[in-house]
């Protein structure tokens, strides 16, 4: 966290158009219908504001008046607490803990593979895509249990999983018939107006270029 002297009158999110973590936060913002200014970060030349505000020079970075937050998880928790309607985490501490554990595993297992795929090429990328596919298929039953992941209401877990599933064709992952439950869940997320609003043109184009 950082405190800044030059306060902004409108909440601002520094975001990259195809960054999966930025997408996570854009989806939460859209789900809660929060008025915000999106500062798109293109290429390697970072805005001076971002370099001054965030010591890690990463996106997403959220600026809310005197408050600066970075890391999508931290930002999304803050947004859910500051704008409690609609709630994106259950009130019950046991249910919250269960969802947080699943969320941790998604980031640790599937997001790590996704990042490795983006950094790899050729045969190595194909091998990593196969690992991601097999890991998702192994969790197929989990997607049958409820409307959303372990919940009948959309949660922060779904806001993390949706952007990953959107990128599967880009990663070269095709689940096919064995993954019908995953794909049904994915389309349920993709059909939400908030998800459509969260997409940048570059993210829409990911599917066209896959």
C-alpha positions in Angstrom: 0.0 0.0 0.0 1.1 3.6 -0.7 -0.2 7.0 0.2 0.0 9.7 -2.5 -0.1 13.5 -2.2 -1.9 14.2 -5.5 -5.4 12.9 -4.9 -7.5 11.7 -7.9 -11.1 12.7 -8.0 -12.1 9.5 -9.8 -10.9 6.0 -8.9 -8.3 4.8 -11.5 -7.2 1.4 -12.5 -3.9 0.9 -14.3 -4.5 -2.1 -16.5 -3.0 -3.9 -19.4 -5.4 -4.8 -22.2 -4.5 -8.6 -22.2 -3.2 -9.0 -18.7 -5.1 -11.8 -16.9 -4.8 -10.2 -13.5 -6.0 -6.9 -14.8 -9.0 -8.8 -16.3 -9.8 -10.2 -12.8 -10.1 -6.7 -11.4 -12.0 -5.3 -14.4 -14.6 -8.1 -13.9 -15.1 -7.3 -10.3 -15.5 -3.6 -11.2 -18.0 -4.5 -13.8 -19.9 -6.8 -11.6 -20.3 -4.1 -9.0 -20.9 -1.4 -11.6 -18.2 0.9 -10.1 -17.5 4.1 -11.9 -13.8 4.1 -12.7 -11.2 5.5 -15.1 -9.2 2.8 -16.8 -5.6 3.8 -17.6 -4.4 1.3 -20.2 -0.7 0.4 -20.0 0.7 -0.5 -23.5 4.2 -1.8 -24.2 7.2 -1.5 -21.9 7.0 2.2 -21.4 5.2 2.6 -18.1 3.4 5.8 -17.2 5.3 7.9 -14.7 2.3 7.9 -12.4 2.4 4.1 -12.2 6.2 4.0 -11.6 5.8 6.6 -8.8 2.8 4.8 -7.2 3.8 1.2 -7.3 7.3 0.1 -6.3 6.9 -3.1 -8.3 5.7 -1.3 -11.4 3.0 -3.9 -11.9 -0.6 -4.0 -13.0 -3.3 -4.0 -11.9 -2.8 -1.0 -9.7 -5.7 0.8 -8.2 -5.8 4.4 -7.1 -8.7 5.5 -4.9 -8.0 9.0 -3.7 -5.1 8.7 -1.2 -5.0 5.0 -1.4 -2.9 2.9 -3.8 -3.3 -0.8 -4.0 -1.5 -3.4 -6.1 -2.0 -7.2 -6.6 -5.3 -8.3 -8.0 -6.2 -10.3 -4.9 -5.7 -7.3 -2.6 -7.6 -5.0 -4.9 -10.5 -7.3 -5.4 -10.9 -7.9 -1.6 -10.9 -4.2 -1.1 -13.5 -3.6 -3.8 -15.7 -6.3 -2.4 -15.6 -4.8 1.1 -15.9 -1.2 0.1 -18.8 -1.9 -2.3 -20.6 -4.7 -0.6 -23.5 -5.0 -3.1 -23.6 -7.4 -4.7 -21.4 -9.4 -2.2 -18.8 -11.6 -3.9 -17.9 -13.6 -0.9 -20.2 -15.4 1.6 -20.6 -14.1 5.1 -20.2 -17.5 6.8 -16.5 -17.9 7.8 -16.4 -21.6 6.9 -17.7 -21.0 3.4 -15.3 -18.0 3.0 -12.4 -20.1 4.0 -13.3 -22.9 1.6 -13.6 -20.5 -1.3 -10.3 -18.9 -0.4 -8.6 -22.2 -0.3 -10.0 -23.1 -3.8 -9.0 -19.6 -5.0 -5.4 -20.2 -3.7 -5.2 -23.5 -5.6 -6.5 -21.9 -8.8 -3.7 -19.3 -8.6 -1.1 -21.8 -7.5 -1.9 -24.6 -10.0 -3.8 -23.2 -13.1 -2.6 -19.6 -13.2 1.0 -20.8 -12.8 0.6 -23.1 -15.7 -1.0 -20.4 -17.8 1.9 -18.0 -17.1 4.4 -20.8 -18.1 2.5 -21.3 -21.3 2.7 -17.6 -22.2 6.4 -17.7 -21.6 7.1 -20.9 -23.5 6.9 -21.8 -27.2 6.8 -24.8 -29.4 6.8 -28.3 -27.9 7.3 -26.9 -24.4 4.2 -24.8 -24.7 2.2 -27.8 -26.0 3.3 -29.9 -23.0 2.3 -27.2 -20.6 -1.1 -26.8 -22.3 -1.6 -30.5 -22.0 -0.9 -30.3 -18.2 -3.4 -27.5 -17.9 -6.0 -29.4 -19.8 -5.5 -32.6 -17.7 -5.7 -30.6 -14.5 -8.9 -28.9 -15.5 -10.5 -32.2 -16.5 -9.5 -33.7 -13.2 -11.7 -31.1 -11.5 -14.6 -31.6 -13.9 -16.9 -32.9 -11.1 -16.3 -29.8 -9.1 -18.0 -27.7 -11.8 -21.2 -29.9 -11.5 -21.8 -29.2 -7.8 -23.5 -25.8 -8.0 -24.3 -22.9 -10.4 -20.9 -21.3 -9.7 -17.8 -22.7 -8.1 -18.9 -24.1 -4.7 -21.6 -21.5 -4.6 -25.0 -20.6 -6.1 -23.9 -17.0 -6.4 -21.0 -15.5 -8.3 -17.9 -15.0 -6.1 -14.4 -13.6 -6.3 -13.3 -17.2 -7.2 -15.4 -17.1 -10.4 -14.0 -13.6 -11.1 -10.5 -15.2 -11.2 -11.5 -18.4 -13.0 -13.5 -16.7 -15.8 -10.5 -14.8 -17.3 -8.4 -18.0 -17.2 -11.1 -20.1 -19.0 -11.6 -17.3 -21.6 -7.9 -17.7 -22.6 -8.0 -21.5 -23.0 -8.2 -21.4 -26.8 -5.3 -18.9 -26.8 -3.3 -21.3 -24.8 -4.1 -24.1 -27.2 -6.3 -25.9 -24.6 -9.4 -27.7 -26.0 -11.3 -29.7 -23.3 -13.8 -31.5 -25.6 -16.5 -33.8 -24.4 -14.7 -34.8 -21.2 -14.8 -31.2 -20.1 -18.4 -30.4 -20.8 -19.1 -29.4 -17.2 -16.2 -27.0 -17.3 -17.3 -25.5 -20.6 -20.9 -25.2 -19.4 -19.7 -23.3 -16.3 -17.4 -21.1 -18.5 -20.3 -20.1 -20.8 -22.4 -19.3 -17.8 -19.7 -16.8 -16.8 -19.1 -15.5 -20.3 -22.8 -14.8 -20.8 -23.0 -12.4 -17.9 -23.2 -8.7 -18.9 -20.5 -7.9 -16.4 -18.0 -10.3 -18.1 -18.8 -8.9 -21.5 -18.2 -5.4 -20.1 -14.9 -6.4 -18.6 -13.4 -7.5 -21.9 -11.1 -5.2 -23.8 -11.0 -5.4 -27.6 -7.6 -7.1 -27.3 -9.1 -9.8 -25.2 -11.9 -10.3 -27.6 -9.3 -10.6 -30.4 -7.5 -13.4 -28.5 -10.2 -15.8 -29.6 -10.0 -14.6 -33.2 -6.2 -15.2 -33.3 -6.3 -18.6 -31.6 
